[in-house]
Amino acid sequence: MKTQSYLSFAALLPFASAHTIFSQLQVGSTTYPISYGIRTPNYDGPINDVSSKDVVCNGGPNPTTPSSKIIDVKAGDTVKAVWRHTLTSTPANDAIYVIDPSHKGPTIAYLKKVTDATTDSGVGDGWFKIQEQGYNPSTGSWGVTDLIANAGLHSITIPSCLANGQYLLRAELIALHSAGSSQGAQLYMECAQINVTGGSGTAAPSTVAFPGAYKSTDPGILINIYQTLPSYKIPGPPVFTCGSGSGPAPGTTSTPPAATPTTLATSTKVSTSAVSSSTAKPAALYAQCGGDKWAGATTCVSGTCKAQSLYYSQCVP
């Protein structure tokens, strides 16, 4: 009864004033102006239909403005997507500033290699995930929780092994406060237009399509967060890291391999001996480090890699 009361209350709250926009990109010591190289919307609302083309770079109910600018980024560097409640929000004029704390959920980032970042819609295949931060069951915090604590700065490392050229950088937040019902999850995303230089050009990440990468029934999309959560499965594919495996080159269509039987290990600590050939760098604290068909890092910079489910293991303290 208590859980139902929480859900009913959550559904009635006036969350229209608690939305957010990826409004700026920070590269090194430079924070580019609002909307520079980013297709920003005129409204800070979410996309709820994961099958819509609007889930790619926003649009539809939140019409976006094109940008003729492209931002230069070095492969291997960490950029920061700047999230703000509105395009004019500052700590002085907006108590929410970033996003309402009730909008708990993961932070995610994708790239897609394109010929012209200023005109490519991003619709279709070619996307690969390069960052995610979900839920920490030991502290009850989410990626969005840490984003708010970090003043809206969403850190995203550009893989050093990418081919040089233009890409769309899709930064995303998924708010799960109303995700207990169909199309209740709120997806916030915008696309930045970047030009990557200095990459080794050896990467061939497997890719997914938007729309298509998410389903409305995915456990990370349709979920009641007002309960004890032993784990959380972040939507979409595993994070691509250099040396974590390969697939079709970015910009080409990927064909999923045939399914093979898998077995869930009984230990809660992921063994590194089975992936001794991996050259992936250790995962950051709270990042993914294992799971069914996971091809990324299986060791942690700090903490221990512990299985949260068959599909997801996480670096935890």
HELIX and SHEET records of a PDB file:
HELIX    1   1 LYS A    2  LEU A   12  1                                  11    
HELIX    2   2 PHE A   15  ALA A   18  5                                   4    
HELIX    3   3 ASP A   54  CYS A   57  1                                   4    
HELIX    4   4 GLY A  143  ALA A  149  1                                   7    
HELIX    5   5 SER A  273  VAL A  275  5                                   3    
SHEET    1   A 4 THR A  30  THR A  31  0                                        
SHEET    2   A 4 ILE A  21  VAL A  27 -1                                        
SHEET    3   A 4 THR A  78  ARG A  84 -1                                        
SHEET    4   A 4 LEU A 153  THR A 157 -1                                        
SHEET    1   B 6 ILE A  71  LYS A  74  0                                        
SHEET    2   B 6 GLN A 186  THR A 197  1                                        
SHEET    3   B 6 GLY A 165  ALA A 175 -1                                        
SHEET    4   B 6 THR A 107  VAL A 114 -1                                        
SHEET    5   B 6 GLY A 124  GLN A 133 -1                                        
SHEET    6   B 6 VAL A 208  PHE A 210 -1                                        
SHEET    1   C 2 TYR A 135  ASN A 136  0                                        
SHEET    2   C 2 SER A 141  TRP A 142 -1                                        
SHEET    1   D 3 GLN A 288  GLY A 290  0                                        
SHEET    2   D 3 SER A 313  VAL A 316 -1                                        
SHEET    3   D 3 THR A 304  ALA A 307 -1                                        
END                                                                             
